[in-house]
Amino acid sequence: MLAAAAIDGAGPATTPTRIVAPVALPGLAATALISFIFSWRELLFARVLTGVVAGTGHRRSAAHRDEFRSKLLV
């Protein structure tokens, strides 16, 4: 395909943009989408297993809860 582009008169700057990019973009887009889906799934899986409460960024324990309750009662 690159040889055909050279025969048709495409220069070194035109070949990547008009020949290589249109062929490679669907594969790159599919790879990016699959990578995002797997990363998102791993993040959710890790958050469920570690027991992180949404929005707090830390894990709540019984000691933390008791300390918070004792401060409210004082």
C-alpha positions in Angstrom: 0.0 0.0 0.0 2.9 2.4 0.8 4.5 1.5 -2.6 1.2 2.3 -4.4 1.0 5.6 -2.6 4.6 6.4 -3.7 3.7 5.5 -7.3 0.7 7.8 -7.1 2.9 10.6 -6.1 2.3 10.8 -2.3 5.3 12.3 -0.6 6.8 11.3 2.8 4.5 13.7 4.7 1.3 12.7 2.9 1.7 8.9 3.3 1.3 8.7 7.1 -1.7 11.1 7.1 -3.6 9.8 4.1 -2.7 6.2 4.0 -1.5 4.9 7.3 -3.8 6.9 9.7 -7.1 5.8 8.1 -6.0 2.2 8.2 -4.7 2.3 11.8 -7.3 4.5 13.5 -10.1 1.9 13.9 -7.7 -0.5 15.5 -6.4 2.2 17.9 -9.9 3.2 18.8 -10.9 -0.3 19.6 -7.8 -0.9 21.7 -8.4 2.4 23.6 -12.1 1.4 24.3 -11.2 -2.1 25.4 -8.4 -0.8 27.6 -10.8 1.7 29.2 -13.4 -0.9 29.9 -11.0 -3.3 31.5 -9.4 -0.5 33.6 -12.9 0.6 34.8 -13.8 -3.0 35.6 -10.6 -3.5 37.7 -11.2 -0.2 39.5 -14.8 -1.2 40.5 -13.6 -4.7 41.4 -10.9 -3.4 43.7 -13.2 -0.9 45.4 -15.8 -3.6 46.1 -13.2 -5.9 47.6 -11.5 -3.3 49.7 -14.8 -2.0 51.1 -14.0 1.7 50.2 -17.1 3.8 50.8 -18.0 5.9 47.8 -17.0 9.5 48.1 -14.9 9.3 51.2 -11.6 7.8 49.8 -11.0 5.8 52.9 -12.2 2.6 54.6 -14.5 2.9 57.5 -13.9 0.6 60.4 -15.8 -0.1 63.6 -13.2 1.9 65.6 -13.7 4.9 63.4 -17.4 4.7 63.8 -17.2 4.4 67.6 -14.8 7.4 67.7 -17.1 9.5 65.6 -20.2 8.5 67.8 -18.3 9.4 71.0 -17.5 12.8 69.7 -21.1 13.4 68.9 -22.3 12.4 72.4 -19.8 14.7 74.2 
